[in-house]
Amino acid sequence: MDVGAGARVVVAMSGGVDSSVTAALLKEAGYDVVGVTLQLYDHGAAATRKGACCAGQDIHDARNVADRIGIPHYVLDYESRFRQSVIDDFADGYARGETPIPCVQCNRTVKFRDLLAVARDLGAAALATGHYARRIAADGGAELHAAVDPARDQSYFLFATTQAQLDYLRFPLGAMPKSDVRAHAARLSLPVAAKPDSQDICFVPDGRYRDLVAKLRPEAAVAGEIVDEGGNVLGRHDGTIGFTVGQRRGLNIGAREASAEPLYVLRVEPARARVVVGPKSSLAGRTVRLREANWLGASPAEGKAAARIRSTTAPKPASYARIGAGAEVVLDEPEYGIAAGQACVLYDGSRVLGGGWIARDA
């Protein structure tokens, strides 16, 4: 790492393998490591279920790892901040008919804004995390790059990181495959060496996000119609919050002819309590309008880039132009299921130029 030998480094410890290995490797390298774990929620079963993070069992695991490697460890109660910045935003997004990404919100607010301030207060030279991404020093400031292992890359979820935050952050695992991280965990006898990776949305204990949104925003769970592109009623639903663009299953539109083309969710219209469905061909689109764009380093105002419109797809060739606080991206080839609330992240090779939130009616 490009901080002085023996410098203090705060490590965000979630209780998982990645952040634990990050702390252990930095300690092994001679840094003055301080572990900090954020208690973000406590939803009963979520506190102990496998695949969760930042709740009861994970805090216990982080503390055990800190004890094992001999570093101080602090737990900060951030439940109220997490509720305001992440959970409420998540519920509001679904209520608007969008498909939000809570991990991005968590990174840009609670972790990289609030925890970073704590790290500075502790006199740390850097804040390190277990994210699979690379930070590369450059003349114009640090650059954010995709991880070496594309199967583990998390740079998409970090697009909203500000330049000031990136200059202070470090990602020690960005050049490693997961197999090496597991091997380090075993070599160092970390108690989480065999712990499963986090899965799904951490604050939805049973994966039923619709129930959470309905509880927080009951006005969004209003029954309505499922219609085709011509407005013909095909069925009914119990609330638009149960649907996302590109969804095929669970449409509840009754029996159709065997030869009929499969239908997908094209649009979610909460104001009309309506879900519009149609064939896959109607999901195709090339123009992506972005709001709240964030740019890292000396990114040109317009040009060619590779655009990633969801975390599970590879970047595709596109052109972009900054427009006010947002941007417009035009894909070289159509993509299917461009969903409002998701992120579109732009790359120049492995480097993240920036990105923004996909706006409605793009």
N, C-alpha and C positions, 0 to 999 in steps of 0.2 A: 504494500500500500504506500501511496505517496504522502505519508505523514511521518513526522520525525520518529526515530527509534525511541521506544518507551513512552510515546505519547498516549494520553488518555483517549480511549475510544468507547463510546456508548454503543451497545448492541441491543437492537430491538428483539427481544426473545419471546416468541409466541408459544413456546413449548413444543414446537415441532423439530424435526431432524435438521432442516436447513439452517434455521437461526441458531440452533444449538451448536452445529458444526462451525458456523461463522464465529461464534464466541470462542469456541475451543481453539480454533486455528489461530485467531488473533492473540489469544493468551499464550499459546505455544510459541508464537513469533516474538513475544516479548513486550507486547503492548499492555498498557494499564487499562484493562477491560472492566467496564461496569455494565451489568445486565439490567435491562429495564423491561418489565412486562406490563402491558396495559390490560386491566380488567375492563372489557368492553360491554359485557352483558352477562346475565345470569338467568337463564330461562329453564330452570329445573333440569329436565332431561338433557338439555343442550350442554349443561355443565360437565357431563360425564360421557356423552356419546362419542364413539370413535369418529374421527374425521372432522370434528369441530376445531375451533381455535379460540384462544383468548378468553376462556371460561375456566371453571373450577379445576378439572383434571390437568388442563394445559398449564395453568399457573403452577400447580404442584410439580409438573414435569420440568418446567423452566427452573424452578427453585432447586430441584434435585440436580439438574445439570450444572447450575452455578456452583452448588456445593461440591460437585465432583471435580470441577476444574479449578476451584478455588478463587472465585471472583465475587465481589459484592453484588447483591441482587435486590432490586426494588420493584414493588408492585404499585402501580398508580391506578386509582379508581377513575376511569374515564367514561363510565356508563352514561352519564347525562350528556356529555359531549358527543358520544357515539350515537346516542338516540337522536339528537338534534341534527347532526351533520350527515349521518349515514342512513339510519333506519327510517326517519321521517322523510328524507329525500327519496328513498327507495319506494315508500308507500305513495308519495306524491307522484312519482314517475309513472307507476302503474295506473294510478287514478287518472292521469292525463292520457292514457293509452299508449305509453311508451314502454320500452324494455330496458330498464336501468341496469347499471353495472356498479353494485355497491363497493366492490374492491377498489375501483378507481377513486371513488369518493373517500373511502377510508384512507387510502394512501395520501391523497392531496390535502386532507384536513387533519384528522386525528393523528396520523402517523408522521407525516412530513411537515406539518405545520406546528402542531402542539408538542409532539415528542421531540422534534428538532430543537424547539425552544428549551425544553428540559435539558437536552444534551449540552447546549451552550451554557446553561446555568451551572452545570456540573463541571464546566471547564474542559470539555472534550474538544479534541481537534477534529473529530468527525463522528458521524452517526452511521453505523454499519447495519445492514439488514441481510436477510437470507434470500433476497430476490435473485432470480436468474436473469440478470441483465449486466451490461458492462458500462462502466464510466471511464471514458478515455480523456485524459487531459489534453487541451488544445490551447492555442494562443488566445482565442476569443472566449475562453471559458470551457468548462468540462462539457464533453459530448456524451449523450446517451446512445448506446448501441445495443443491438439485440445480443442475447446470450450466444455463446458458441454452439451450444446444443439446441437446435431449433425445436425439439420436442419439449423442452423445458422453458423456453423463452417467455419472460413475463414483461418485456418492454412495452407491450401494448397497454398494460395496466398502469404504466408509469408515465404516459404521455402528458399528463397534467402537472407533472413536477416542474416547478419553476427553475430558472437558471440559478438563482441564489441557493435553492435547496440542493440542486444537483452538484454545485460546487462543494457542498459540505458532506454529501452522502458518499458512501462507499458500498460496493456490491462484490464482496470477495469470492462469491461462487460463480460469477458470470462466465468464467472460462472453463468451468468443470462440467462434466456429465454427471447425472444423478448417481450413477454407479460409483463414481469416485467419492461423492459426498457420503454415501452409505458406508463405503470402505473406511473413510476417515472416522465416522461415528463408531464403527466396530473397533478400529485400532485404538481409539481413545477411550474405549469402554464407556461410552455415553449411555445412560439408562434409556434413551429414546431411540437407540440405533435401529430397532425393528418397528418403530411406530409408523402406522400408515400415514400417508399424506393427507392434508386437509382436502375436503371435498364439498361441493355444493356451496350454498350460502351459509356462512358460519352462524348467523343469528336466526336461522330457520331450522329448528331442531329436527323436524321430521320431513323436511323438503317441501312442505305444503305452504309455499309462499302466499297462495291465494287467501288462506285462512288468516295469515298475519295482516295482509293488506285490508281484508274485510273488517278485521278487528280495529285497526287504526283509522281506516277511512270507510266507515260503514256506508256513507252516501255513494261510494263507488260500486257497491255490490248491488246494483239495480238490474232487475231482469229486463230483457229486451229481445230484439229480433236478430236473427242471422239471415242476411240477404245476399243475393248474388250481385254482380256488377250492374245489373239492370234494375235493382231495387226489389226484385221478387223475393218474397219471404220463403226461406227454406227450413227454418226451425227457430227455436228460442234458446236463450242462454240465461244463466243466473247472475251474470255480471261481467262486464267487459274486462275486469281485472284478471279473468281466467284465461285470457287469450293473448298471443303474441304473433307478430307478423311472421309468416312462414310456417305456422303451426298447421299440421295436417290431422293429427289424432284428436279425439275428444270434441269434435265439432257438433255432435248431437243434432244431425240434420236428417236422421231417419234413413230408411233404405233407399238406395238408388240403383239404377240399372247397372248390371255387371260391366257393361261396355262404357259406362260414363267415365269421363276423365276425372281423376282425383281432384279434390278441391283443397285449397290452402287459404289461410287467413291473409287477406291483402291489406286490410286497414282495420284499425280499432277506433271507433268513434264514440267516446264516452259521453259527449254532449247530447248525442241522440240515442244513447244506450244501444248502439248498433255495432255488429261485427260484419264486415264485408268479406265474402269469400269468392274465390275464382280459381281458374286453372293455373298451373305453375308458370305458364308463359306470361301471365299478368304480373308475376312477381319480379320480372326482369326490369332492371333499371340501370342507367349509367351515370346520372347526375346525382351527386350527394351534396346537400347543403349543410354546412356546419355552423354551430353557434359556440360561443365561448372558446374560441381557438386559443391554443397555447403553443408558442414557438420557442425552440431551444437553439441558442447560438445564432450564427449568421445565416438564417434560412432566407432564401430569395423570396420576393413578394409573389412570384409566380414561377412556374416551371414544370418539369416532369418529375415524377416520383412514383414510388410503389405504394399503393393504398391498401390498408388492411381494414375491412369494414366490420369485422368481428374477431374475437380472440381465437376462434377455431379454424380460421382460414388463413392461407398464405397471402402475403401482399401481392397485389395485381397492378400492372402498369396503368398509369393515370396521369392527368395533368391537373394542376391546381392553381388557384388565384386567391389571394387574400382579399376579403371584402369586409371593411370595417373591422368589427371584433370577431368576425367569423371567416369563412372561406367557402369556395365552391370547388368541388372535386368532380372531374369528369373521367370516368373509367374508360379505358380503351375498349374493353369488352363488357357486355352487361353482366351484372351480378344479380343473384336471386335473393329476395328477402332482405332488402336494405331496411333496417328497423330504426325508427326514431328512439332516441335514448341510449343507443349503443354508441360506441366511439368509432371514428375513422382516424387512423393513425398513418402518417406519411413517413416513408423511409427513403433515404438515399443510400443504397446498398444496405449495410447493417445499421447505419446511423438514423436515429429518430430525428426528423426535422421538426415535427410537432403534430398536432392533431386537434380534434374538437369533437363535440357531441353532435350526433346526427339529429338534425331538426325535423320536425313533423312536416309532411307534405313535400319532402325533398324529391 
